[in-house]
Amino acid sequence: MSNKAGKSGEAGGKVQFPLSSPRGTQDILPQEQKYWEYVIENARSFLRGWYFQPIDTPIFEETALFARGVGEETDIVTKEMFELKNRGQGAHYSLRPEPTAPIARAFIEHGMRTWPRPIKLFTIGPVFRYERPQAGRWRQLHQIDMEIFGSSAPITDAQLIYVMHLFFKSLGLEDYHVLINALGEPAERKPYLKLLKEHYRRNRSKLCRDCKIRLVKNPLRLLDCKEEKCQQVANTAPRLLEYLSEASRAHFEATLGMLETLQVPHQVTPGLVRGLDYYTHTVFEFVPKTLSESGGQQSSFAGGGRYNGLVKELGGRDMPAVGSGIGIERLIDRIKAEGIELTTTDKPHIFVAQLGDAAKLVALEVMKELREADIPFAESIFRDGMQMQLKLADRLQVQWALIIGQKEVLDKTVILRNMESGMQEVVTREKLVDELQKRLSIAGV
């Protein structure tokens, strides 16, 4: 695989063990999983409620799909794709850098245009970008992606933004607003791009190296550069909104009016263009509001836009569409930054302790009954010493320990020990689950 290197050496240096995770990736450890489960499980339930249907596509596609769909001169295609090498052949496949083009490919391949409209799809999974790793930027990242095919009406733009707004509210987020802009259609942008190039040519000496290349190959992306001097040039550039057709302006004004009525906090941002060539008309990003107001570096955690020409560009028939993506890593960062407390149901309340071979087998049967009753438990069944097991139960801060020894095996009973008070009582196996549920309910668990 090209464009891939581990922390042991980007240039293919000598590998030294033990290894770390590849540069720009992370291991999601058990203590972090609660955030991922909170976001992903809520997303699945929420989007199904809005009749988005799940779809999964391969994590790699033909490279030509992204070159045609995303744009040959975009940073994603020219610098950020992980290409796969076939043995003895040239590169034909790439790990997906974004999910929309693969979904559009699947839309065409499987004849979805005949489905009842609108066709609303969502997917959750990893995407891959060969970027310089830094805060908020990963080489493997994860997205929640939503697509709506079959409507060119501004109400669909507003609906998608509104659904995202409601989803973030359902997670407990408050500190954000929507940056929004209109790009119109490619044909009507041509006169504007001529003026934009003239403006940037006059200020060429102030541009970063990447923007000097964009000036020739992809001038609209000049407005999106985060370098300070380039931003200063962008602030004095002509405004695209002023050069759009009457129909495009009407589409944008209608979308803004609906967002106002729906009370979605938003701000028109003329320099917002996004990094993909397929966008038309509405583009938007969700950013932290406090950063925006203080003039700090804005880090969007979600964004999207309309792409009326993508399906046709990929070989299908004309099909209007609008879509969006949510970066799960950045969304989790926002959840933590806003101090949202997560309620977890998998923290163990019970520890199953045992002594002896026969007791180990009975303990497994008890664990099965606890699992069927949705009572979280912990155990260390390979241990033989009771004292060590009870120390572990204390360390895990469980409320009760279930103790099973040889006598309990013969009597078909379990000792129920209160780990706080040390008080113990004997409970029959057949009444154990009911007794535990009663006590957990009283404790408010």
C-alpha positions in Angstrom: 0.0 0.0 0.0 1.4 3.4 -0.9 1.0 6.4 1.3 1.2 4.3 4.5 3.9 4.2 7.1 4.1 3.2 10.7 5.5 5.1 13.6 8.6 2.9 13.3 9.6 4.9 10.2 7.9 6.8 7.4 10.8 6.0 5.1 10.7 2.2 5.7 13.4 2.2 8.4 14.3 -0.9 10.5 11.2 -2.2 12.3 11.7 -2.4 16.1 9.4 -4.3 18.4 7.1 -3.8 20.3 5.3 -1.8 17.6 2.9 1.1 18.0 -0.3 1.7 16.1 0.4 3.1 12.5 1.0 6.9 12.4 -2.3 8.8 12.3 -4.4 6.0 13.7 -5.5 5.1 17.2 -6.7 2.1 19.3 -10.1 2.7 20.8 -9.7 1.3 24.3 -12.5 -0.1 26.5 -12.8 3.1 28.5 -13.4 5.0 25.3 -16.0 2.6 23.9 -18.8 4.2 25.8 -18.5 7.3 23.7 -18.5 5.4 20.5 -21.4 3.2 21.5 -23.3 6.3 22.6 -22.9 8.1 19.3 -23.3 5.1 16.9 -26.2 3.4 18.7 -28.1 6.7 18.9 -27.3 7.5 15.3 -28.7 4.2 14.0 -31.9 4.6 16.0 -32.3 8.3 15.2 -31.7 7.9 11.5 -34.0 4.9 11.1 -36.7 7.0 12.8 -36.3 9.5 10.0 -36.5 6.6 7.5 -32.9 6.6 6.4 -32.1 3.1 5.3 -28.7 1.5 6.2 -26.2 0.7 3.4 -22.6 -0.5 3.5 -20.1 -0.3 0.7 -16.5 -1.8 0.4 -13.8 0.2 2.2 -11.9 0.2 -1.1 -13.0 1.1 -4.6 -11.5 1.7 -8.0 -9.3 4.8 -7.9 -11.1 6.1 -10.9 -14.3 6.5 -8.9 -12.8 9.1 -6.7 -10.8 10.8 -9.4 -14.1 11.3 -11.4 -16.4 11.8 -8.5 -14.4 13.8 -5.9 -12.3 15.7 -8.5 -8.9 15.0 -10.0 -7.4 18.2 -8.8 -8.7 18.1 -5.2 -6.3 17.7 -2.3 -8.0 14.4 -1.5 -7.2 12.8 -4.8 -3.8 14.4 -5.5 -2.3 14.1 -2.0 -4.5 12.2 0.5 -5.5 8.8 -0.9 -4.2 5.5 0.2 -3.7 3.5 -3.0 -3.6 -0.3 -3.1 -1.1 -2.1 -5.4 -2.1 -5.3 -7.2 0.7 -7.8 -7.2 2.8 -7.2 -10.3 0.4 -4.5 -11.6 -0.2 -0.8 -11.2 -2.5 0.9 -8.7 -6.2 0.3 -9.5 -7.9 0.5 -6.1 -7.9 3.0 -3.2 -9.1 3.0 0.3 -12.2 5.2 0.4 -11.4 8.8 1.4 -15.1 9.6 1.7 -18.4 7.7 1.5 -20.5 9.7 -0.9 -19.0 8.6 -4.2 -19.2 4.9 -3.2 -22.8 5.3 -2.3 -23.5 7.1 -5.6 -21.8 4.2 -7.4 -24.0 1.7 -5.5 -27.0 3.8 -6.3 -26.3 3.5 -10.0 -25.2 -0.2 -10.0 -28.3 -1.4 -8.1 -30.9 0.6 -10.0 -32.0 2.6 -7.0 -33.5 5.4 -9.1 -36.6 3.1 -9.5 -37.1 3.1 -5.7 -39.8 5.4 -4.2 -38.5 8.9 -3.7 -36.9 10.4 -1.7 -34.3 7.6 -1.3 -32.7 8.2 2.1 -29.6 6.2 2.9 -27.0 6.2 5.7 -23.8 4.4 6.5 -21.3 4.3 9.4 -17.7 3.3 9.0 -14.1 4.2 8.4 -12.6 6.4 5.8 -8.9 7.0 5.1 -6.9 10.2 4.4 -3.1 10.4 4.1 -2.9 13.7 6.0 -0.2 15.0 8.3 -1.4 13.7 11.7 -2.4 16.5 14.2 -5.1 17.3 16.6 -8.5 16.4 15.1 -6.9 14.9 12.0 -6.5 11.1 11.6 -5.4 8.9 8.7 -8.2 6.5 9.6 -11.3 8.3 10.8 -14.9 7.3 11.1 -18.0 8.9 9.7 -21.8 8.8 9.9 -22.9 9.6 6.4 -26.4 10.5 5.2 -27.6 10.9 1.6 -31.0 11.9 0.1 -31.5 11.1 -3.6 -34.4 12.3 -5.8 -35.2 15.9 -4.7 -33.8 19.2 -5.9 -36.1 21.2 -3.6 -34.6 23.5 -1.0 -36.8 21.9 1.6 -34.6 18.8 1.3 -31.5 20.8 2.0 -33.2 22.3 5.1 -34.5 18.9 6.2 -31.0 17.3 6.2 -29.5 20.2 8.2 -32.5 20.1 10.5 -32.2 16.3 11.1 -28.5 16.8 11.9 -29.3 19.6 14.3 -31.9 17.5 16.1 -29.5 14.6 16.3 -26.8 16.7 18.0 -29.5 18.1 20.3 -30.5 14.5 21.2 -26.9 13.8 22.2 -26.9 16.9 24.5 -24.8 19.2 22.4 -25.5 23.0 22.7 -22.4 24.9 21.6 -22.5 24.9 17.8 -24.0 26.6 14.8 -24.1 26.0 11.1 -21.9 27.8 8.6 -23.6 27.9 5.2 -23.0 29.1 1.7 -24.2 28.7 -1.9 -22.0 27.5 -4.8 -24.6 27.5 -7.6 -24.1 25.3 -10.7 -20.7 24.8 -12.3 -21.6 26.7 -15.5 -22.6 29.9 -13.7 -19.4 29.8 -11.6 -17.2 30.3 -14.7 -17.4 34.2 -14.8 -16.8 34.4 -11.1 -13.8 32.1 -11.2 -12.2 34.4 -13.8 -12.6 37.3 -11.4 -11.3 35.2 -8.5 -8.2 34.2 -10.4 -7.5 37.9 -11.2 -7.8 38.8 -7.6 -5.4 36.1 -6.4 -2.9 36.8 -9.2 -2.6 40.3 -7.9 -1.8 38.9 -4.5 0.2 35.9 -5.6 3.2 36.8 -3.5 1.2 36.4 -0.3 0.0 32.9 -1.1 1.3 29.7 0.4 2.8 27.0 -1.9 -0.5 25.0 -2.0 -2.5 28.0 -3.0 -0.2 28.9 -5.8 -0.9 25.4 -7.2 -4.7 25.8 -6.6 -4.6 29.1 -8.4 -3.9 27.2 -11.6 -5.7 23.9 -11.0 -8.6 24.5 -8.6 -9.2 28.2 -7.9 -12.4 27.8 -5.8 -10.4 26.0 -3.2 -8.3 29.1 -2.6 -11.2 30.4 -0.4 -10.8 27.4 1.9 -7.2 27.8 2.8 -6.5 28.1 6.6 -3.1 29.9 6.3 -3.3 33.4 7.8 -2.0 35.3 4.8 -4.2 33.4 2.4 -7.2 34.1 4.6 -6.4 37.8 4.4 -6.5 37.5 0.6 -9.7 35.5 0.7 -11.4 38.2 2.9 -11.1 40.8 0.1 -12.0 38.4 -2.7 -15.2 38.8 -4.8 -18.2 37.1 -3.2 -19.6 34.1 -5.2 -23.1 34.8 -4.0 -23.2 38.1 -5.9 -22.5 36.3 -9.2 -25.0 33.4 -8.9 -28.1 33.1 -11.1 -31.5 34.3 -9.9 -32.6 30.6 -9.6 -29.6 29.7 -7.5 -30.0 32.7 -5.2 -33.7 31.8 -4.8 -32.8 28.3 -3.8 -30.4 29.5 -1.2 -32.7 32.2 0.2 -35.5 29.6 0.5 -33.2 27.3 2.4 -32.1 30.0 4.8 -35.7 31.0 5.4 -36.6 27.5 6.3 -33.7 27.2 8.7 -34.8 30.4 10.3 -38.3 29.1 10.8 -36.9 25.8 12.2 -34.7 27.7 14.6 -31.5 26.2 13.4 -28.6 28.5 14.4 -26.8 29.4 11.2 -24.4 32.0 9.7 -23.9 32.8 6.0 -20.2 32.3 5.3 -19.1 33.4 1.8 -15.7 31.7 1.9 -17.1 28.3 2.7 -16.6 26.0 -0.3 -15.8 22.5 1.1 -13.1 20.3 -0.4 -14.9 18.2 -3.0 -15.6 19.2 -6.6 -19.1 17.5 -6.8 -20.8 20.2 -4.6 -23.5 22.4 -6.1 -25.8 25.0 -4.5 -25.9 24.6 -0.7 -22.8 23.7 1.3 -22.6 23.7 5.1 -20.6 22.9 8.2 -21.3 22.5 11.9 -18.7 24.2 14.0 -18.3 25.0 17.7 -20.0 28.4 18.3 -17.6 29.6 21.0 -14.6 29.1 18.7 -16.3 30.9 15.9 -17.3 33.9 18.0 -13.8 34.2 19.6 -12.1 34.1 16.2 -10.3 30.8 17.0 -9.5 28.1 14.6 -12.8 26.5 13.6 -12.8 22.8 13.5 -16.0 21.4 11.8 -17.3 18.2 13.2 -19.9 17.7 10.5 -20.7 19.1 7.0 -22.1 18.4 3.6 -24.0 19.9 0.7 -25.9 19.3 -2.5 -24.4 17.4 -5.4 -26.9 17.4 -8.3 -24.4 16.3 -10.9 -22.5 13.5 -9.2 -24.7 10.6 -10.3 -24.6 11.7 -13.9 -20.8 12.2 -13.7 -20.4 8.6 -12.5 -22.4 7.2 -15.5 -25.9 7.3 -14.2 -28.9 9.4 -15.3 -29.5 12.8 -13.8 -30.4 12.6 -10.2 -30.4 15.5 -7.7 -29.0 14.7 -4.3 -27.9 16.2 -1.0 -25.7 14.6 1.6 -23.7 15.1 4.8 -21.1 13.5 7.0 -20.4 13.6 10.7 -16.9 12.9 12.0 -17.3 10.6 14.9 -13.9 11.4 16.4 -14.5 15.1 16.3 -18.1 14.6 17.6 -16.8 12.7 20.6 -14.3 15.5 21.2 -17.3 17.9 21.3 -19.2 15.7 23.7 -16.3 15.7 26.0 -15.6 19.4 25.6 -19.2 20.2 26.6 -19.0 17.9 29.6 -21.9 15.7 28.7 -22.3 12.9 31.2 -22.9 9.5 29.6 -25.1 6.9 31.4 -23.7 3.5 30.9 -25.5 0.2 31.6 -22.6 -2.2 31.2 -20.8 -1.3 34.5 -20.8 -4.5 36.5 -22.9 -4.5 39.6 -22.2 -8.2 40.5 -19.0 -10.2 40.9 -19.2 -14.0 40.6 -16.7 -15.7 42.8 -16.1 -19.4 43.1 -13.9 -22.0 44.8 -13.3 -25.4 43.3 -13.7 -27.1 39.9 -17.4 -28.0 40.4 -18.1 -24.4 41.6 -16.5 -23.1 38.4 -19.0 -24.9 36.3 -21.9 -23.8 38.4 -20.5 -20.2 38.2 -20.7 -20.4 34.4 -24.4 -21.4 34.6 -25.0 -18.5 37.0 -23.3 -16.1 34.6 -25.5 -17.4 31.8 -28.6 -16.6 33.9 -27.3 -13.1 34.8 -26.6 -12.4 31.1 -30.1 -13.5 30.1 -31.5 -11.1 32.7 -29.4 -8.2 31.4 -27.5 -7.9 34.8 -23.9 -6.8 34.1 -21.3 -8.9 36.0 -17.6 -9.3 36.4 -15.6 -12.5 37.1 -12.2 -14.0 37.3 -13.1 -17.7 36.9 -9.5 -18.9 36.3 -8.5 -17.9 39.8 -8.7 -20.3 42.7 -8.2 -18.1 45.8 -11.4 -16.5 47.2 -9.5 -13.7 48.9 -7.9 -12.6 45.6 -11.4 -12.7 43.9 -13.0 -10.6 46.6 -10.1 -8.0 46.4 -10.8 -7.8 42.7 -14.6 -7.3 43.3 -13.7 -4.5 45.8 -11.4 -2.9 43.2 -14.2 -3.0 40.6 -16.6 -1.3 43.1 -19.4 -3.8 42.6 -22.3 -3.8 45.0 -22.6 -7.5 45.5 -20.4 -10.6 45.2 -21.9 -14.0 44.5 -19.9 -16.7 46.3 -20.1 -20.3 45.2 -18.2 -23.0 47.0 -18.5 -26.8 47.3 -21.4 -26.5 49.9 -23.3 -24.1 47.6 -22.9 -26.5 44.7 -24.5 -29.3 46.7 -27.2 -27.2 48.3 -28.0 -25.4 45.0 -27.6 -22.0 46.8 -25.4 -18.9 46.4 -23.9 -16.7 49.1 -24.9 -13.0 48.4 -22.3 -10.7 50.0 -22.8 -6.9 50.3 -19.4 -5.6 49.4 -19.9 -2.3 51.3 -21.1 -3.7 54.6 -19.7 -7.2 54.4 -23.0 -8.8 55.4 -23.8 -12.1 53.8 -26.9 -14.2 53.2 -27.8 -17.4 51.4 -30.1 -17.3 48.4 -31.4 -20.3 46.5 -30.4 -20.6 42.8 -33.9 -20.5 41.6 -34.6 -17.2 43.4 -31.2 -15.6 42.7 -32.1 -13.5 39.6 -35.4 -12.2 41.1 -33.6 -11.3 44.3 -30.8 -9.4 42.5 -33.3 -7.6 40.2 -35.2 -6.5 43.3 -32.1 -5.2 45.0 -30.7 -3.4 41.9 -34.1 -1.7 41.5 -34.1 -0.5 45.1 -30.5 0.8 44.6 -31.7 2.7 41.6 -29.5 0.8 39.2 
